[in-house]
Amino acid sequence: MRKWVITGLDGSGKDTQIANLISYGVQKNKKVFSYSIWDSLKLFASLSQTELKKVLEIFLTQMAPQARSLFLQSILMQSEKMVDFSQYDLVIFNAGTFKYAASEHTLGTPLSLWFAVETHFKYADRVIYLKCSKETLKQRKTELSSYENLFWDKLDAYKDNLEHYLSQIENVTTIDSDMNAEKVFEQIRVKTLLFQNEI
């Protein structure tokens, strides 16, 4: 079993490429599973995940930065606890802590708060960084959540923070995600030797 993190700014194509990886895994008779920060919301049975996510995004915008960061870390860790890693050939953590550390740092929370929480996560064998220009992001993101609106006018700082965080990690593969989705996936497949040497 391998664990990957696929990260990048909002609009960089994380969900699309994870779907491509899962589909490719089916072709290769491999079990690929992905999870994200929102999976732990399944614990709240009274609302659908979509409805609860909308409510929480509004709630998050009203929280002080440190309180919001602690809350996000809590549901990230709970999401990871829900995964039985032994059942899969590849598990993909959508966004990982990196994206949220970068956005929260942009909003005033120290990165040190997020570095500390890394010890609670299963080590990632590889981090895929979908690097995307600000211009491409703005073309792709036609709708923003209330949470994204908090930092969308600070994209340069957001990107700098994410890349600073990733510079502390040794096993990062950077992918040019300004291209179309098919070419982005081809980069991932070739650069990672997908389902060849790693799994």
N, C-alpha and C positions, 0 to 999 in steps of 0.2 A: 504494500500500500504506500502511496505517496500523497503528500499534502502540498497543494499549491495555494498561493494567494494571488488573485488577479486584482490589481488596484489601478487607480487612475482618477482623474478629476471627473466630476459629473458630466456625462456626455461623451466620454472617451470610448465607450463601447463595451463596457464590462459585461453587461447582461447578454449582449449579442454574441460575444466571443465565448462566454461560458456555455451558451446554448449550442454553439458550434462544436465545442469540446465534448459535450455530452452526446451529440449526434455522431461525432466521429468515433467516440468510444463504442457506441452501439455497433457501428460498422466493423470495428475491430474486436467485437465480443468482449469488451471491457466494461466494468461497472464504474461509472463516473457519477459523482454526486456533488451538488453544490449547496452551500448554506450561506446565510447572511445575518446581519444584525437583527433583521425583522422576524426570523424564524421563532424566536422565543415568545413572540406575541401569540403564538398558538396556545399558550398557557391561559390566555384570556378568552374563555369560551363564549362570553356574552355578546361579543361583537366579531364580525368577520375581520380577517387580517387587514383587508383594504380599508375598512372603516376605522379600525383601531389605529392604523398607521396615520391616517389623516388627522385623527384626534390628537395623537401623540406629537405630530409635527407642529401643530398649533401650540400645544403645551410646551414643547421644547423652545419655541421662540420667546416664551415668557420667563424662562429660567435664567438665573445668573450663570455666567460661563462655567464656573467650576462645578456647580450643581449639575448642569447639563452634561458636562464631560463625565462625571461620576455615574450618572444615570446611563449614558450611552455605553460606558465600559461594562456596567452591570449586565445590560441585555446582550452585549457582544459575548461575554463570558458564558451567559446562560445558553445562548445559541450553540456555542461550541460543545457544551456539556451534553447537548441533546443528540450529538452525532456519534454513531457507532462506527468508528474509523475502520474497524476490522472487516467490515462488510463490503468494502469497495477497493478497486484498484487505484482510483484517483479520487481524492476529495478536494474540492475547490472552495476556498473561503472568499466569498465575493466582497471585495473592497478591503477586507481585513481591518486591522486597527489603523493602518497607515492613512487612509483617506480621512477618517474621523479625527485622527490626531492633527492632520494638516488643517482641516477646516476649523477645528476647535482652537488651534493655536492662532489662526487668523483672527478669531474672535476674542482672543485675549487669554486663553488658558495655556500655561507653560507646557512645553513638550515633555518635561520631566515627569509630569503626572501620567502621561501615556507610556513613556518608556518603562515605568514601574510595573504597569499592568501586563507587559509582554510575557512575564514569567508565568502567567496563568494559562497561556495558550500552547497547544501542541506545536512544536517547531515545524516551520514550513520548509520543505525541501527546495522549493523554488518560489520566488516572487516575480510575477510578470507585471511589469509597469507599462501600461498603455499610455504612451506619451503623445499628447495632442496639443496643437496650437490653440491659443485663445480664440482665434477667428473661427476655427472649426467647431470648437465647443459652443460658441454662440449661435452658429448656424444650426447645430443639432438640437440644442436645448431651447425649444420654442415655448415650453411650459416649465415653470419652476415651482417646487414645493415651497411652503412658508419657511422651512428650514434653509433651503438653498438660497432663498432671497436674502438671508442674513449676510452671506459672504459673496454673492455673485458679482458685486461691484468691486471686489478685492481679488479678482482672479490671479493677478500677477503674484500677490503675496501668498495666496493659496497654493499655487504651483511651486513657488520657491520653498514653502514649508514642506510640501510633500517630497520634493526632491532632496531637501536637506535630511529628512527622516530616512529616505531610502538610501542615502549615501552612507548611512551607518550599517547597512546590511550588505553581506558579502554575496549572497546568491540571487542577485537581481538580474533579470533579463529585460532589457528595454526594447519595446516594440513601437514602431512608428504607426500610430493609429489615426493619422490624418488621411490615410488611404481608405479605399472602400473595404467593406467588411471581409470580402473574400481574400483580398491581398493581405489584410491584417492577420487573418487566420493562417494563411500560408506561411507568414513570418513566424508565427508561434510554433507551427508544426515543425518547420525546418530548424529553427534555433534551439528548440527543446528536444529534438529527436523524439517526438511524441510517440509513445508506445513502442519505442525501440530499446534504447539503453536504460531508460529510467524506470520502466514498469515491467 
